[in-house]
Amino acid sequence: MKSTLAPNWRYVLARARLSPQLEENRFKSELMRALTWQIGVEGIQATQASLISYDAKTGAFVLRCLRGSERRLTASLALIARLGDLPAHLESERISGTVAGLKRKTSKSPA
């Protein structure tokens, strides 16, 4: 039986359209600042959102959050218009229970 004390994570694959792309540390700090502004400190604590990976070449990134908070997080991403001083368009693409599941879903071609 699975322990109820362990958090049940969800992973959100999203893409950032920025010109120019930011380096990873700056992207992480600007993204978390924008999310905190969008949903507040309580919202960040409730979702426990954190950046898992970021690819500066493609703008793809993976966020981890608690199960049940995915919709709040993806809605907040869609509302972000700037990261720092750069105009930004953030779009969530997939949600999965594992990072491997995100990769599997992404590699499948649409039917």
MODELLER restraints for C-alpha pairs under 7 A, 6 or more apart:
rsr = mdl.restraints
at = mdl.atoms
rsr.add(forms.Gaussian(group=physical.xy_distance, feature=features.Distance(at['CA:7:A'], at['CA:66:A']), mean=6.84, stdev=0.5))
rsr.add(forms.Gaussian(group=physical.xy_distance, feature=features.Distance(at['CA:8:A'], at['CA:66:A']), mean=5.95, stdev=0.5))
rsr.add(forms.Gaussian(group=physical.xy_distance, feature=features.Distance(at['CA:8:A'], at['CA:67:A']), mean=5.62, stdev=0.5))
rsr.add(forms.Gaussian(group=physical.xy_distance, feature=features.Distance(at['CA:9:A'], at['CA:64:A']), mean=6.53, stdev=0.5))
rsr.add(forms.Gaussian(group=physical.xy_distance, feature=features.Distance(at['CA:9:A'], at['CA:65:A']), mean=5.65, stdev=0.5))
rsr.add(forms.Gaussian(group=physical.xy_distance, feature=features.Distance(at['CA:9:A'], at['CA:66:A']), mean=4.71, stdev=0.5))
rsr.add(forms.Gaussian(group=physical.xy_distance, feature=features.Distance(at['CA:9:A'], at['CA:67:A']), mean=5.38, stdev=0.5))
rsr.add(forms.Gaussian(group=physical.xy_distance, feature=features.Distance(at['CA:9:A'], at['CA:97:A']), mean=6.32, stdev=0.5))
rsr.add(forms.Gaussian(group=physical.xy_distance, feature=features.Distance(at['CA:10:A'], at['CA:64:A']), mean=5.80, stdev=0.5))
rsr.add(forms.Gaussian(group=physical.xy_distance, feature=features.Distance(at['CA:10:A'], at['CA:65:A']), mean=5.41, stdev=0.5))
rsr.add(forms.Gaussian(group=physical.xy_distance, feature=features.Distance(at['CA:10:A'], at['CA:66:A']), mean=5.86, stdev=0.5))
rsr.add(forms.Gaussian(group=physical.xy_distance, feature=features.Distance(at['CA:10:A'], at['CA:67:A']), mean=5.38, stdev=0.5))
rsr.add(forms.Gaussian(group=physical.xy_distance, feature=features.Distance(at['CA:10:A'], at['CA:95:A']), mean=6.82, stdev=0.5))
rsr.add(forms.Gaussian(group=physical.xy_distance, feature=features.Distance(at['CA:10:A'], at['CA:96:A']), mean=5.73, stdev=0.5))
rsr.add(forms.Gaussian(group=physical.xy_distance, feature=features.Distance(at['CA:10:A'], at['CA:97:A']), mean=4.62, stdev=0.5))
rsr.add(forms.Gaussian(group=physical.xy_distance, feature=features.Distance(at['CA:10:A'], at['CA:98:A']), mean=6.74, stdev=0.5))
rsr.add(forms.Gaussian(group=physical.xy_distance, feature=features.Distance(at['CA:11:A'], at['CA:62:A']), mean=6.51, stdev=0.5))
rsr.add(forms.Gaussian(group=physical.xy_distance, feature=features.Distance(at['CA:11:A'], at['CA:63:A']), mean=5.67, stdev=0.5))
rsr.add(forms.Gaussian(group=physical.xy_distance, feature=features.Distance(at['CA:11:A'], at['CA:64:A']), mean=4.63, stdev=0.5))
rsr.add(forms.Gaussian(group=physical.xy_distance, feature=features.Distance(at['CA:11:A'], at['CA:65:A']), mean=6.44, stdev=0.5))
rsr.add(forms.Gaussian(group=physical.xy_distance, feature=features.Distance(at['CA:11:A'], at['CA:95:A']), mean=5.60, stdev=0.5))
rsr.add(forms.Gaussian(group=physical.xy_distance, feature=features.Distance(at['CA:11:A'], at['CA:96:A']), mean=5.29, stdev=0.5))
rsr.add(forms.Gaussian(group=physical.xy_distance, feature=features.Distance(at['CA:11:A'], at['CA:97:A']), mean=5.96, stdev=0.5))
rsr.add(forms.Gaussian(group=physical.xy_distance, feature=features.Distance(at['CA:11:A'], at['CA:98:A']), mean=6.24, stdev=0.5))
rsr.add(forms.Gaussian(group=physical.xy_distance, feature=features.Distance(at['CA:11:A'], at['CA:99:A']), mean=6.36, stdev=0.5))
rsr.add(forms.Gaussian(group=physical.xy_distance, feature=features.Distance(at['CA:12:A'], at['CA:62:A']), mean=5.49, stdev=0.5))
rsr.add(forms.Gaussian(group=physical.xy_distance, feature=features.Distance(at['CA:12:A'], at['CA:63:A']), mean=5.14, stdev=0.5))
rsr.add(forms.Gaussian(group=physical.xy_distance, feature=features.Distance(at['CA:12:A'], at['CA:64:A']), mean=6.40, stdev=0.5))
rsr.add(forms.Gaussian(group=physical.xy_distance, feature=features.Distance(at['CA:12:A'], at['CA:92:A']), mean=6.80, stdev=0.5))
rsr.add(forms.Gaussian(group=physical.xy_distance, feature=features.Distance(at['CA:12:A'], at['CA:94:A']), mean=5.81, stdev=0.5))
rsr.add(forms.Gaussian(group=physical.xy_distance, feature=features.Distance(at['CA:12:A'], at['CA:95:A']), mean=4.53, stdev=0.5))
rsr.add(forms.Gaussian(group=physical.xy_distance, feature=features.Distance(at['CA:12:A'], at['CA:96:A']), mean=6.65, stdev=0.5))
rsr.add(forms.Gaussian(group=physical.xy_distance, feature=features.Distance(at['CA:13:A'], at['CA:61:A']), mean=5.91, stdev=0.5))
rsr.add(forms.Gaussian(group=physical.xy_distance, feature=features.Distance(at['CA:13:A'], at['CA:62:A']), mean=4.65, stdev=0.5))
rsr.add(forms.Gaussian(group=physical.xy_distance, feature=features.Distance(at['CA:13:A'], at['CA:63:A']), mean=6.68, stdev=0.5))
rsr.add(forms.Gaussian(group=physical.xy_distance, feature=features.Distance(at['CA:13:A'], at['CA:92:A']), mean=5.94, stdev=0.5))
rsr.add(forms.Gaussian(group=physical.xy_distance, feature=features.Distance(at['CA:13:A'], at['CA:93:A']), mean=5.56, stdev=0.5))
rsr.add(forms.Gaussian(group=physical.xy_distance, feature=features.Distance(at['CA:13:A'], at['CA:94:A']), mean=5.11, stdev=0.5))
rsr.add(forms.Gaussian(group=physical.xy_distance, feature=features.Distance(at['CA:13:A'], at['CA:95:A']), mean=6.28, stdev=0.5))
rsr.add(forms.Gaussian(group=physical.xy_distance, feature=features.Distance(at['CA:13:A'], at['CA:102:A']), mean=6.95, stdev=0.5))
rsr.add(forms.Gaussian(group=physical.xy_distance, feature=features.Distance(at['CA:14:A'], at['CA:60:A']), mean=5.74, stdev=0.5))
rsr.add(forms.Gaussian(group=physical.xy_distance, feature=features.Distance(at['CA:14:A'], at['CA:61:A']), mean=5.43, stdev=0.5))
rsr.add(forms.Gaussian(group=physical.xy_distance, feature=features.Distance(at['CA:14:A'], at['CA:62:A']), mean=6.26, stdev=0.5))
rsr.add(forms.Gaussian(group=physical.xy_distance, feature=features.Distance(at['CA:14:A'], at['CA:90:A']), mean=6.93, stdev=0.5))
rsr.add(forms.Gaussian(group=physical.xy_distance, feature=features.Distance(at['CA:14:A'], at['CA:91:A']), mean=5.45, stdev=0.5))
rsr.add(forms.Gaussian(group=physical.xy_distance, feature=features.Distance(at['CA:14:A'], at['CA:92:A']), mean=3.95, stdev=0.5))
rsr.add(forms.Gaussian(group=physical.xy_distance, feature=features.Distance(at['CA:14:A'], at['CA:93:A']), mean=5.17, stdev=0.5))
rsr.add(forms.Gaussian(group=physical.xy_distance, feature=features.Distance(at['CA:15:A'], at['CA:59:A']), mean=5.27, stdev=0.5))
rsr.add(forms.Gaussian(group=physical.xy_distance, feature=features.Distance(at['CA:15:A'], at['CA:60:A']), mean=4.28, stdev=0.5))
rsr.add(forms.Gaussian(group=physical.xy_distance, feature=features.Distance(at['CA:15:A'], at['CA:61:A']), mean=6.03, stdev=0.5))
rsr.add(forms.Gaussian(group=physical.xy_distance, feature=features.Distance(at['CA:15:A'], at['CA:90:A']), mean=5.74, stdev=0.5))
rsr.add(forms.Gaussian(group=physical.xy_distance, feature=features.Distance(at['CA:15:A'], at['CA:91:A']), mean=5.39, stdev=0.5))
rsr.add(forms.Gaussian(group=physical.xy_distance, feature=features.Distance(at['CA:15:A'], at['CA:92:A']), mean=6.36, stdev=0.5))
rsr.add(forms.Gaussian(group=physical.xy_distance, feature=features.Distance(at['CA:16:A'], at['CA:59:A']), mean=4.80, stdev=0.5))
rsr.add(forms.Gaussian(group=physical.xy_distance, feature=features.Distance(at['CA:16:A'], at['CA:60:A']), mean=6.29, stdev=0.5))
rsr.add(forms.Gaussian(group=physical.xy_distance, feature=features.Distance(at['CA:16:A'], at['CA:88:A']), mean=6.76, stdev=0.5))
rsr.add(forms.Gaussian(group=physical.xy_distance, feature=features.Distance(at['CA:16:A'], at['CA:89:A']), mean=5.80, stdev=0.5))
rsr.add(forms.Gaussian(group=physical.xy_distance, feature=features.Distance(at['CA:16:A'], at['CA:90:A']), mean=4.58, stdev=0.5))
rsr.add(forms.Gaussian(group=physical.xy_distance, feature=features.Distance(at['CA:16:A'], at['CA:91:A']), mean=6.64, stdev=0.5))
rsr.add(forms.Gaussian(group=physical.xy_distance, feature=features.Distance(at['CA:17:A'], at['CA:59:A']), mean=6.31, stdev=0.5))
rsr.add(forms.Gaussian(group=physical.xy_distance, feature=features.Distance(at['CA:17:A'], at['CA:88:A']), mean=5.80, stdev=0.5))
rsr.add(forms.Gaussian(group=physical.xy_distance, feature=features.Distance(at['CA:17:A'], at['CA:89:A']), mean=5.11, stdev=0.5))
rsr.add(forms.Gaussian(group=physical.xy_distance, feature=features.Distance(at['CA:17:A'], at['CA:90:A']), mean=6.39, stdev=0.5))
rsr.add(forms.Gaussian(group=physical.xy_distance, feature=features.Distance(at['CA:18:A'], at['CA:87:A']), mean=6.69, stdev=0.5))
rsr.add(forms.Gaussian(group=physical.xy_distance, feature=features.Distance(at['CA:18:A'], at['CA:88:A']), mean=5.23, stdev=0.5))
rsr.add(forms.Gaussian(group=physical.xy_distance, feature=features.Distance(at['CA:18:A'], at['CA:89:A']), mean=6.94, stdev=0.5))
rsr.add(forms.Gaussian(group=physical.xy_distance, feature=features.Distance(at['CA:21:A'], at['CA:56:A']), mean=5.84, stdev=0.5))
rsr.add(forms.Gaussian(group=physical.xy_distance, feature=features.Distance(at['CA:21:A'], at['CA:59:A']), mean=6.94, stdev=0.5))
rsr.add(forms.Gaussian(group=physical.xy_distance, feature=features.Distance(at['CA:22:A'], at['CA:56:A']), mean=6.55, stdev=0.5))
rsr.add(forms.Gaussian(group=physical.xy_distance, feature=features.Distance(at['CA:23:A'], at['CA:56:A']), mean=6.35, stdev=0.5))
rsr.add(forms.Gaussian(group=physical.xy_distance, feature=features.Distance(at['CA:24:A'], at['CA:54:A']), mean=6.34, stdev=0.5))
rsr.add(forms.Gaussian(group=physical.xy_distance, feature=features.Distance(at['CA:24:A'], at['CA:56:A']), mean=6.92, stdev=0.5))
rsr.add(forms.Gaussian(group=physical.xy_distance, feature=features.Distance(at['CA:28:A'], at['CA:51:A']), mean=6.65, stdev=0.5))
rsr.add(forms.Gaussian(group=physical.xy_distance, feature=features.Distance(at['CA:30:A'], at['CA:83:A']), mean=5.44, stdev=0.5))
rsr.add(forms.Gaussian(group=physical.xy_distance, feature=features.Distance(at['CA:30:A'], at['CA:84:A']), mean=5.75, stdev=0.5))
rsr.add(forms.Gaussian(group=physical.xy_distance, feature=features.Distance(at['CA:31:A'], at['CA:83:A']), mean=6.37, stdev=0.5))
rsr.add(forms.Gaussian(group=physical.xy_distance, feature=features.Distance(at['CA:34:A'], at['CA:80:A']), mean=6.75, stdev=0.5))
rsr.add(forms.Gaussian(group=physical.xy_distance, feature=features.Distance(at['CA:34:A'], at['CA:83:A']), mean=6.66, stdev=0.5))
rsr.add(forms.Gaussian(group=physical.xy_distance, feature=features.Distance(at['CA:35:A'], at['CA:76:A']), mean=6.73, stdev=0.5))
rsr.add(forms.Gaussian(group=physical.xy_distance, feature=features.Distance(at['CA:36:A'], at['CA:44:A']), mean=6.21, stdev=0.5))
rsr.add(forms.Gaussian(group=physical.xy_distance, feature=features.Distance(at['CA:38:A'], at['CA:76:A']), mean=6.23, stdev=0.5))
rsr.add(forms.Gaussian(group=physical.xy_distance, feature=features.Distance(at['CA:39:A'], at['CA:76:A']), mean=6.80, stdev=0.5))
rsr.add(forms.Gaussian(group=physical.xy_distance, feature=features.Distance(at['CA:47:A'], at['CA:65:A']), mean=5.36, stdev=0.5))
rsr.add(forms.Gaussian(group=physical.xy_distance, feature=features.Distance(at['CA:47:A'], at['CA:66:A']), mean=5.42, stdev=0.5))
rsr.add(forms.Gaussian(group=physical.xy_distance, feature=features.Distance(at['CA:47:A'], at['CA:69:A']), mean=5.44, stdev=0.5))
rsr.add(forms.Gaussian(group=physical.xy_distance, feature=features.Distance(at['CA:48:A'], at['CA:65:A']), mean=5.41, stdev=0.5))
rsr.add(forms.Gaussian(group=physical.xy_distance, feature=features.Distance(at['CA:48:A'], at['CA:66:A']), mean=6.27, stdev=0.5))
rsr.add(forms.Gaussian(group=physical.xy_distance, feature=features.Distance(at['CA:49:A'], at['CA:63:A']), mean=6.48, stdev=0.5))
rsr.add(forms.Gaussian(group=physical.xy_distance, feature=features.Distance(at['CA:49:A'], at['CA:64:A']), mean=5.46, stdev=0.5))
rsr.add(forms.Gaussian(group=physical.xy_distance, feature=features.Distance(at['CA:49:A'], at['CA:65:A']), mean=4.52, stdev=0.5))
rsr.add(forms.Gaussian(group=physical.xy_distance, feature=features.Distance(at['CA:50:A'], at['CA:63:A']), mean=5.53, stdev=0.5))
rsr.add(forms.Gaussian(group=physical.xy_distance, feature=features.Distance(at['CA:50:A'], at['CA:64:A']), mean=5.32, stdev=0.5))
rsr.add(forms.Gaussian(group=physical.xy_distance, feature=features.Distance(at['CA:50:A'], at['CA:65:A']), mean=6.78, stdev=0.5))
rsr.add(forms.Gaussian(group=physical.xy_distance, feature=features.Distance(at['CA:51:A'], at['CA:62:A']), mean=6.08, stdev=0.5))
rsr.add(forms.Gaussian(group=physical.xy_distance, feature=features.Distance(at['CA:51:A'], at['CA:63:A']), mean=4.56, stdev=0.5))
rsr.add(forms.Gaussian(group=physical.xy_distance, feature=features.Distance(at['CA:51:A'], at['CA:64:A']), mean=6.41, stdev=0.5))
rsr.add(forms.Gaussian(group=physical.xy_distance, feature=features.Distance(at['CA:52:A'], at['CA:62:A']), mean=5.38, stdev=0.5))
rsr.add(forms.Gaussian(group=physical.xy_distance, feature=features.Distance(at['CA:52:A'], at['CA:63:A']), mean=5.53, stdev=0.5))
rsr.add(forms.Gaussian(group=physical.xy_distance, feature=features.Distance(at['CA:52:A'], at['CA:64:A']), mean=6.50, stdev=0.5))
rsr.add(forms.Gaussian(group=physical.xy_distance, feature=features.Distance(at['CA:53:A'], at['CA:61:A']), mean=5.38, stdev=0.5))
rsr.add(forms.Gaussian(group=physical.xy_distance, feature=features.Distance(at['CA:53:A'], at['CA:62:A']), mean=5.28, stdev=0.5))
rsr.add(forms.Gaussian(group=physical.xy_distance, feature=features.Distance(at['CA:54:A'], at['CA:60:A']), mean=5.87, stdev=0.5))
rsr.add(forms.Gaussian(group=physical.xy_distance, feature=features.Distance(at['CA:54:A'], at['CA:61:A']), mean=4.20, stdev=0.5))
rsr.add(forms.Gaussian(group=physical.xy_distance, feature=features.Distance(at['CA:54:A'], at['CA:62:A']), mean=6.64, stdev=0.5))
rsr.add(forms.Gaussian(group=physical.xy_distance, feature=features.Distance(at['CA:55:A'], at['CA:61:A']), mean=6.24, stdev=0.5))
rsr.add(forms.Gaussian(group=physical.xy_distance, feature=features.Distance(at['CA:74:A'], at['CA:92:A']), mean=6.10, stdev=0.5))
rsr.add(forms.Gaussian(group=physical.xy_distance, feature=features.Distance(at['CA:77:A'], at['CA:90:A']), mean=5.79, stdev=0.5))
rsr.add(forms.Gaussian(group=physical.xy_distance, feature=features.Distance(at['CA:77:A'], at['CA:91:A']), mean=6.73, stdev=0.5))
rsr.add(forms.Gaussian(group=physical.xy_distance, feature=features.Distance(at['CA:78:A'], at['CA:90:A']), mean=5.73, stdev=0.5))
rsr.add(forms.Gaussian(group=physical.xy_distance, feature=features.Distance(at['CA:78:A'], at['CA:91:A']), mean=5.91, stdev=0.5))
rsr.add(forms.Gaussian(group=physical.xy_distance, feature=features.Distance(at['CA:80:A'], at['CA:90:A']), mean=6.84, stdev=0.5))
rsr.add(forms.Gaussian(group=physical.xy_distance, feature=features.Distance(at['CA:81:A'], at['CA:87:A']), mean=5.94, stdev=0.5))
rsr.add(forms.Gaussian(group=physical.xy_distance, feature=features.Distance(at['CA:81:A'], at['CA:88:A']), mean=5.12, stdev=0.5))
rsr.add(forms.Gaussian(group=physical.xy_distance, feature=features.Distance(at['CA:81:A'], at['CA:89:A']), mean=6.07, stdev=0.5))
rsr.add(forms.Gaussian(group=physical.xy_distance, feature=features.Distance(at['CA:82:A'], at['CA:88:A']), mean=4.78, stdev=0.5))
rsr.add(forms.Gaussian(group=physical.xy_distance, feature=features.Distance(at['CA:94:A'], at['CA:102:A']), mean=6.71, stdev=0.5))
rsr.add(forms.Gaussian(group=physical.xy_distance, feature=features.Distance(at['CA:95:A'], at['CA:102:A']), mean=6.85, stdev=0.5))
rsr.add(forms.Gaussian(group=physical.xy_distance, feature=features.Distance(at['CA:96:A'], at['CA:102:A']), mean=5.68, stdev=0.5))
